[in-house]
Amino acid sequence: MKNIYYLATVLLLTLGQRALAQIASEPGKQLVLVKYGPKHDLFEELVYNPADIDSARVVWARSLGAQLDRALLEYYRGRKIWLAEENGDLQVTPYPVDQYYTTQGGGSNGQVF
């Protein structure tokens, strides 16, 4: 049984490390909104932050839907926004800001909000 938990932990670290490597290669500060699908293992958590979240280069948060995400986007204005979707595997893409918000000067297509 212990080996199953170890394997799950290693797999999670590999998924998280892969996402972090992709995001860390981008310049500037980042905000990652994580959306869990129905195949997500409840014991696998991707959202971890340092104690001083506001000064962190990468901030992780759970996506709670467009309305609640908007508050995070406004609070962390100036960061590049990512959507990490975990549903058995992990996909990281620019957050589709244009689907939810009207920004000045046109859409941002996941760019800095």
C-alpha positions in Angstrom: 0.0 0.0 0.0 2.9 2.3 0.8 4.2 2.0 -2.7 0.9 3.1 -4.2 1.1 6.4 -2.2 4.7 6.9 -3.1 4.0 6.4 -6.8 1.1 8.8 -6.6 3.3 11.4 -4.9 6.1 11.0 -7.5 3.5 11.3 -10.3 2.0 14.4 -8.8 5.4 16.0 -8.3 6.2 15.2 -11.9 3.0 16.9 -13.1 3.5 19.9 -10.9 7.2 20.2 -11.8 6.4 20.0 -15.5 3.8 22.8 -15.1 6.1 24.9 -13.0 8.9 24.5 -15.5 6.7 25.7 -18.3 5.4 28.7 -16.3 8.9 29.5 -14.8 10.3 29.8 -18.3 8.1 32.9 -18.8 9.3 36.3 -17.8 7.6 38.3 -15.0 5.1 37.3 -12.4 2.5 34.6 -13.0 -0.9 33.6 -11.7 -2.0 30.0 -12.2 -5.7 29.1 -11.8 -6.1 25.4 -11.3 -9.3 23.7 -12.4 -9.9 20.1 -11.3 -12.0 17.7 -13.4 -14.0 14.7 -12.4 -11.0 12.3 -12.8 -8.9 14.3 -10.3 -7.7 12.4 -7.3 -8.8 14.5 -4.3 -5.5 13.7 -2.5 -3.4 15.3 -5.3 -3.1 19.0 -4.7 -1.4 21.4 -7.1 -2.2 24.6 -5.2 0.7 25.5 -2.9 2.1 28.9 -2.2 4.8 30.4 0.0 3.9 32.3 3.2 4.3 35.7 1.5 1.9 35.0 -1.5 1.8 38.5 -2.8 5.6 38.7 -3.4 5.8 35.2 -5.0 6.8 35.0 -8.6 4.2 32.3 -9.2 0.9 32.3 -7.3 -1.4 29.2 -7.5 -5.1 29.4 -6.8 -8.1 27.2 -7.5 -10.4 28.3 -10.3 -13.8 28.8 -8.9 -15.6 30.0 -12.0 -15.5 33.2 -14.0 -17.2 35.4 -11.4 -14.9 34.5 -8.5 -11.8 34.2 -10.7 -12.4 37.8 -11.7 -11.6 39.0 -8.2 -8.2 37.2 -8.3 -7.5 38.6 -11.8 -8.1 42.1 -10.5 -6.1 41.6 -7.3 -3.2 40.2 -9.2 -3.4 42.6 -12.1 -0.2 42.7 -14.1 0.6 39.0 -13.9 0.4 36.6 -16.8 -2.5 34.3 -16.2 -2.5 30.6 -16.8 -5.2 27.9 -16.5 -3.9 24.5 -15.3 -6.6 21.8 -15.9 -6.1 18.5 -14.1 -8.4 15.7 -15.1 -6.1 12.6 -14.9 -3.4 14.5 -16.7 -2.3 18.1 -16.5 -2.8 20.7 -19.3 -1.4 24.2 -18.8 -2.6 26.9 -21.2 -2.9 30.7 -21.2 -6.1 31.6 -19.2 -8.9 32.5 -21.7 -9.5 36.0 -20.3 -11.4 36.9 -23.5 -14.2 34.4 -22.8 -15.0 36.1 -19.5 -13.9 39.7 -19.6 -13.9 42.8 -21.8 -10.6 44.5 -21.5 -9.6 47.9 -22.8 -7.9 47.9 -26.2 -9.3 44.5 -27.1 -8.8 41.0 -25.8 -5.7 39.8 -23.9 -5.8 36.1 -25.0 -4.3 34.9 -21.7 -1.8 37.7 -21.6 -1.3 40.1 -18.7 -4.7 41.3 -17.4 
